[in-house]
């Protein structure tokens, strides 16, 4: 790792952590939405479905976008898309409109697909080809590490909001 590629590598590491964090939050979010919105098991499964279906249908279009705008601009667009998705959760939570949660999940999935499409090959190009596998492995560890951190952070935020509500129904 040279001085010239340290900052880009740190930014890419943050991107991998963000990808993992946002992905792993899905599992934590579903039980709360199910209880608060009084969802059936099928409706609750649509939360994850709406996120992952975006991956299925936007992978190839994401590659076209990255080819057109480049890796860095693609990453910026992806973070912008994920920000919009995050902001969509605010009116979804205030109105408790299930369709808006699903749409926010879909937009988050699109943003994450675009980010994955840009960041994975970019990390390979940040250094010598011989050490590309090491860089990708380290980034994968960061991504999975977020899987440990995300539920803890989510639970801490949720638990602090529910003090005094133990044993009561959420609304």
N, C-alpha and C positions, 0 to 999 in steps of 0.2 A: 504494500500500500504506500504510494508515494504522496508527497505533500499536495501535488496537483489534483489527485483524485480522492483525497480524504473527504472534502466537503460534499462532492456529489455522492460518495459512498454513504456518508452519514444521512443525507437526504433520502437516498434509496432505502436505507435501513429503517428510517422513520416510516416510509411508505409501506414497507412490508409489515411493520408493526401495526400500522393503521388498518391495513387489509385484514390482518388476523383479528384485530380488536373488533372491528365492525362485523365481521363474519361470525365470530363467536358470541356476540351479543344477541344474535337471533335466537339461540337456544334459551337464553335467559329471559328474553322478552316474551316469548310465547305463553308461558303459564300465567303471567300477569295480565296480558291482554285477554286471555281466555276467561279469567275470572272477572275482570273489570267490565268487559264487553258482553259477558254471558254467552260465550261462543260455544258451539258444539265442537266435538273433536274434529269433525271435517272442516269446519270454518277455521279452527286453530291451525290445522295443517296447511291451509291456504296461505298463512303468514310466511312459512318457509318456502312454500311452492312459489309464491310471487317473487321472492328473492332469487331463487335458483333457476326459475324459468328464464329470467333475464340473461343469465349466464349462457343458457342454451341458445337463445336466439340472437344475442348480440356479440358473440365471440368473433364471427367473421366480419360483421360490420365494424367492430372495434379495430380489427387488423387493417381494414381499409382506411379508417380515420388515422391510425398511427402512421401508416405509409404516407398519407397526405400531409399531416402536420408535424410529424417527428415524435420522438420519444418524450422529450421534455414538455412540449406543448400538449401532448397527449396526457401526460401525468397531471399537468395543470388543469386541463379540461375535466379529467376524472375527479380530481379533488373538488372542483367546482360543482360537478354533478352530485357528488356525495354530500356536499354542503347543502345544496338545494334539497336533497332527500332528507337530510337531518332537520332542516327548517320545516319541511312538510309534516314532521311529527308533531310540531307545536299545535297547528290547527286541528290535526287528527286527535290529539289528546284533549284539547279543549272542547271539541264537538263530540268526541267519542264516536266518530263516524268510521266504521270498520273499513269501508271502501277506500277511504283516504289513507289508512294505515297500509292497506295492500298496495296502493299506488306508491306510497313512500318507499315501501320495501322493493318494489319493482325498479324505481329510480335508483335506489341504493345499489341494487344488483347490477344495473347498467353501468353506474359509475365504477363499481368494483371490477367489473369485467374489463372496462376500458383501462383502468389502472393496472390490472394484472397483465394485460396485453402490452402495455408500454414498459412496465418496470422489469419484467422478467428478462427480456432480451437486453435491456439497458444495463443491467447489472453485469451481464456477460461482457459487454463492450467497455466496461470501466477499467479493465486491466488486461494483463496478458492472458491469452487463450489458455495457457497451461494451468492457471489458477482459477479459471472460471467456475469449475465445479465446487471449489472451496467457497468462493463468494456466494454462489447460489445456495449451498448448504447452510452457510451462516445466516443468510436471509430467511431461509426456511425455518431455522431455529427461532429467529425473532418472530416470525409469523405464528408459529406454534406457541411461543412464549406468551404471546398476546392472548392465547386461548386460556392461559392460567390467570392472567391479570384481569381480563374483561369480566368474567363472572364475579370476581371478588369486588371490583369497583362497582359494578352494577348492583350487587347485593348490598354493599355498604350504602350506596345512594338510596336504594329502596328501603332498606332497614331504618335508616335515619328518618325517612319520611313517615314511617309507620309506627313510631314510638307511641305507646298508649293504645294501639289498635289490635293488640294480640287477641286472637280468638274472635274477632269481628269480621264481618263480610266486607270486602272491598267494594267501592263504588267509584 
